[in-house]
């Protein structure tokens, strides 16, 4: 069955089919993504050179080489995320990450920092460059800057644009457009958010992590279960309420006399129903969030999205989201709830 | 040390903005940043109004810089961006890579604090494209600044956000509108009712953030007054003070005195604290959580 799928994919590659880009925080997750139909798998090294710098996660050189070999044998590609913003003191670690990506035979690097893009292009010209969502490019003017200056081929758009805006961007640039399809939802423009750094001193841009587990405190009190990030009370749950991981942008706060989710509820992005629109407006790839999630998550979510993309290729305009896909994805959504996020204008 | 008044981040009625900049013309500011950075829907002032304010301030001896939006989403946003980057009288502060593309090759533009420029190589690359001033990202530590400035040409100036509520994040969603059950596109311009933003507190009542439309700010006032010697020795030549509805001019005077040495940094911090309706913080500069006062 896997072989049959692979052949189908080989045929699709020559067309403009939307590619499926899946996360891997371990070799097992990478293999699961490949086995269940990812066109691309993206991963990171075990340090602060990528935006999922969590203990126990990510790849060393041996695992990276093994993962790339596994993917290549099956005709799939691997991208290494080197997408934090290095400073003078740790610059060498990021260039080394790009060297390691090239040495291991990665197909692409996902990068945000302009000087790192410049380095990759100069030293590893065969490494395809994808602009990370951390690069915060939200307009075709910004995308063209990265294409003209550094030869960026593909860019992941921050989760701030409506569908109409994505279409406008895709029409006006030669950079391939990748959008987030499923998973954790950043409410703020990626690459510009200092909320975690403000509260706990660890930020995605610099340290490669948002709201790290070591800063999270859970405590049962008479008022309910408290979830804190450093000293800040992000939320408090009454008995029976479903508790969410305390990121600043998903907390409940008081504003002008009301207590509510001031930014966003603990929900996940799910854009399955938008797939036909994505294809129509020229989106080149859909990305699944979740390098921090288990291999089982990667397997199940990849399988659903593969089925959906294959159905889209077969059915075209008759494509409809199946109830079993929705149910399978809902099991992995934050708070079991899904949103279209900024793709839907009313969200804004 | 030069003092810069940062762009007005809130939405004030037109007359209030004009009155404010009349006072700024007579203030201790050396540099004044103008224009709309936060939300393109705000229209109390037209683009031409900002140019007129800029001309008035320039005639009073201020260096004027026109700021581009922090977050461009729509074709309309890009039109505004082009008007900002294509005007001649004033230098431009770029706050996203689209603006950098428009400005590349022209000499004198400013790398705004919303651009994630953290290392010497990216800084040198942008200097090569004509940038002549770097406003460090809000999260910058002293080590970030020292490291980024090592071996840069002397004409590249460094500026650090030293006073005011820190803009911590931007979103496609308007959180002020959300509070009132509205969407961004039909927001009724509710920001006009909150000249210093809409305060947000934790469920324990601790002030945490301030909602300013699509921008989220710290509730605490970032204040580097006690860090003046460290700023100077790091190579910082300009301090950015962010305007609030009350006390902005008085803050400029206190900072002027502190920079001249007429007021000790810690004294200045105490006097500034009296102007702030919130606690002070300086954590980022010290490599700690931003909200901490070191």
Interface residues (C-beta under 8 A of the other chain):
Chain A: X85 X86 X87 X88 X89 X91 X112 X113 X114 X115 X118 X119 X134 X135 X136 X137 X138 X139 X140 X141 X142 X144 X145 X146 X148 X159 X160 X161 X162 X165 X168 X187 X188 X189 X191 X192 X193 X194 X195 X197 X198 X199 X200 X201 X203 X205 X206 X230 X232 X233 X234 X235 X236 X249 X251 X252 X253 X254 X255 X256 X258 X259 X262 X263 X264 X342 X345 X346 X347 X348
Chain B: X70 X71 X72 X73 X74 X75 X77 X78 X81 X96 X97 X98 X99 X100 X101 X102 X104 X114 X116 X118 X119 X120 X121 X122 X124 X125 X126 X137 X138 X139 X143 X144 X146 X147 X148 X150 X166 X168 X169 X170 X171 X172 X173 X174 X175 X178 X179 X183 X184 X185 X198 X199 X200 X201 X202 X203 X204 X205 X206 X208 X209 X211 X216 X218 X283 X284 X287 X288 X289 X290 X291 X292
